[in-house]
Amino acid sequence: MIKQEKVLVTGGTGYIGSHTAVELINSGFDVLIVDDLSNSDISALNGIEKITGVRPEFENFDLCDKSGVRELFNKYKISSVIHFAAFKAVGESVQLPLKYYRNNLVSLLNLLDEANDGKTEALVFSSSCTIYGQPKDLPVTEDAPVIPAESPYGNTKQICEEIIRDTCSVNEKIKAISLRYFNPVGAHETGLIGELPSGVPTNLVPFITQAAAGIRKELRVFGDDYNTPDGSCIRDFIHVVDLAKAHVVALNRILGHNQKSNYEFFNIGTGNGISVLQLIKTFEDVTGVKLNYKIVEKRPGDIEQIWADTTIANRELGWKAEMGVREMMDTAWKWQQNIANKK
Ligand SMILES: NC(=O)c1ccc[n+]([C@@H]2O[C@H](COP(=O)([O-])OP(=O)(O)OC[C@H]3O[C@@H](n4cnc5c(N)ncnc54)[C@H](O)[C@@H]3O)[C@@H](O)[C@H]2O)c1
């Protein structure tokens, strides 16, 4: 039997991976998900199936298991890989650096070993704007210097990009794109998939929606005396579905042989900076729910402001973020209410 070509989505039951699986299926790709469910729930597969009518194939194992990865590539014909699987809590990475280095680096190395053996030629990698730290010039462009990372998590993203770049430079058959995400928020418009933090959320929007749902007593805003118009930090929030679509476009660029070199990287944001307080006000406005928030001390390591220059991504990928902050807040709230109804 001829094996059908699949796109391997690692971390595909997670937040960004599940939204990307939906967009890939809607674009006609055959999706295979690998996830060890260390930070996600198997029920994401139900959400993907309800939205697309297709239940992707799923394998539950840890990508740090080298023999497991090898068996996977022998079992399936994997024409391309979108690699989301990683640990991502910045604060925890400071406390447990080895956990982060081991997971985020070894999983990538195991996948690249298979690619080096000629089993797959296309890789899209989840990178992050954390690699820029606090840039001197805003909006930040792809050629801004990559400065020493503020956390082991950020460092894993820098090192992973370097590993991919170095591998591509000696093996022209491997074609890769790193997407440097800004701040993904929101959920699918159906409210059937979204961000599902385990324990206390470390990201702002799940904290906002949980505070609005009464799960968290109080929302803390870290600092109101930054050098920004309202004193709170500024980020480039991007709707997760826009981000998911960028992966489909990046994959098609590789598969269509449209790359300018076999390793490329792009900023994936909206190009607009929104402050934390603006985001909170928009949430209140869109949902009609008043948030109980308190300004507290700045958090060490938080950068003041960052937003993307997306000129190159817009031009080269022919992709542009379409959704605004209101849709981000509306869908995040819909998802939160959906989870509450399931309990
Ligand atoms: N969410 C963000 O704000 C953000 C920003 C920039 C970059 N990123 C990156 O995007 C990627 C996806 O992020 P997300 O927000 O969807 O996170 P997530 O935690 O929801 O998804 C990651 C998934 O990978 C799985 N996983 C982790 N290690 C694994 C392993 N060794 N083997 C198998 N599965 C494993 C987890 O169970 C989880 O389902 C990550 O690489 C993250 O670093 C996220």
The ligand as a Tripos MOL2 file, in Angstrom:
@<TRIPOS>MOLECULE
LIG
   44    48     1     0     0
SMALL
NO_CHARGES

@<TRIPOS>ATOM
      1 N1          1.5640   30.9450   23.0320 N.am      1 LIG1
      2 C1          2.4980   31.8820   22.9020 C.2       1 LIG1
      3 O1          2.3530   32.9830   23.4220 O.2       1 LIG1
      4 C2          3.7330   31.6310   22.0640 C.ar      1 LIG1
      5 C3          4.5190   32.7180   21.6390 C.ar      1 LIG1
      6 C4          5.6750   32.4720   20.8810 C.ar      1 LIG1
      7 C5          6.0360   31.1640   20.5730 C.ar      1 LIG1
      8 N2          5.2660   30.1310   21.0260 N.ar      1 LIG1
      9 C6          5.6800   28.7600   20.7030 C.3       1 LIG1
     10 O2          4.6650   28.1370   19.9470 O.3       1 LIG1
     11 C7          4.6280   26.7410   20.2250 C.3       1 LIG1
     12 C8          3.2170   26.3420   20.5940 C.3       1 LIG1
     13 O3          2.8000   27.1100   21.7110 O.3       1 LIG1
     14 P1          1.3620   26.9300   22.3650 P.3       1 LIG1
     15 O4          1.0050   28.2280   22.9620 O.co2     1 LIG1
     16 O5          0.4520   26.2690   21.4330 O.co2     1 LIG1
     17 O6          1.7410   25.9430   23.5630 O.3       1 LIG1
     18 P2          0.9700   24.6900   24.1240 P.3       1 LIG1
     19 O7          1.6250   24.3010   25.4090 O.co2     1 LIG1
     20 O8         -0.5030   24.9090   24.1370 O.co2     1 LIG1
     21 O9          1.2910   23.5880   23.0010 O.3       1 LIG1
     22 C9          2.4980   22.8550   22.9850 C.3       1 LIG1
     23 C10         2.1060   21.3790   22.9240 C.3       1 LIG1
     24 O10         3.2820   20.5910   22.8410 O.3       1 LIG1
     25 C11         3.1220   19.4500   23.6740 C.3       1 LIG1
     26 N3          4.4840   19.0080   24.0100 N.ar      1 LIG1
     27 C12         5.4230   19.6930   24.7060 C.ar      1 LIG1
     28 N4          6.5520   18.9840   24.7580 N.ar      1 LIG1
     29 C13         6.3270   17.8290   24.0770 C.ar      1 LIG1
     30 C14         7.1330   16.6990   23.7660 C.ar      1 LIG1
     31 N5          8.4030   16.5820   24.1920 N.pl3     1 LIG1
     32 N6          6.5980   15.7040   23.0330 N.ar      1 LIG1
     33 C15         5.3040   15.7770   22.5980 C.ar      1 LIG1
     34 N7          4.5020   16.8280   22.8550 N.ar      1 LIG1
     35 C16         5.0180   17.8410   23.5970 C.ar      1 LIG1
     36 C17         2.2630   19.9060   24.8250 C.3       1 LIG1
     37 O11         1.5340   18.8630   25.4450 O.3       1 LIG1
     38 C18         1.3270   20.8980   24.1410 C.3       1 LIG1
     39 O12         0.1520   20.2730   23.6970 O.3       1 LIG1
     40 C19         5.6660   26.4990   21.3040 C.3       1 LIG1
     41 O13         6.8600   26.0930   20.6790 O.3       1 LIG1
     42 C20         5.8430   27.8720   21.9210 C.3       1 LIG1
     43 O14         7.1090   28.0340   22.4940 O.3       1 LIG1
     44 C21         4.1160   30.3360   21.7430 C.ar      1 LIG1
@<TRIPOS>BOND
     1     1     2 1
     2     2     3 2
     3     2     4 1
     4     4     5 ar
     5     4    44 ar
     6     5     6 ar
     7     6     7 ar
     8     7     8 ar
     9     8     9 1
    10     8    44 ar
    11     9    10 1
    12     9    42 1
    13    10    11 1
    14    11    12 1
    15    11    40 1
    16    12    13 1
    17    13    14 1
    18    14    15 2
    19    14    16 1
    20    14    17 1
    21    17    18 1
    22    18    19 2
    23    18    20 1
    24    18    21 1
    25    21    22 1
    26    22    23 1
    27    23    24 1
    28    23    38 1
    29    24    25 1
    30    25    26 1
    31    25    36 1
    32    26    27 ar
    33    26    35 ar
    34    27    28 ar
    35    28    29 ar
    36    29    30 ar
    37    29    35 ar
    38    30    31 1
    39    30    32 ar
    40    32    33 ar
    41    33    34 ar
    42    34    35 ar
    43    36    37 1
    44    36    38 1
    45    38    39 1
    46    40    41 1
    47    40    42 1
    48    42    43 1
@<TRIPOS>SUBSTRUCTURE
     1 LIG1         1 GROUP 0 **** ****
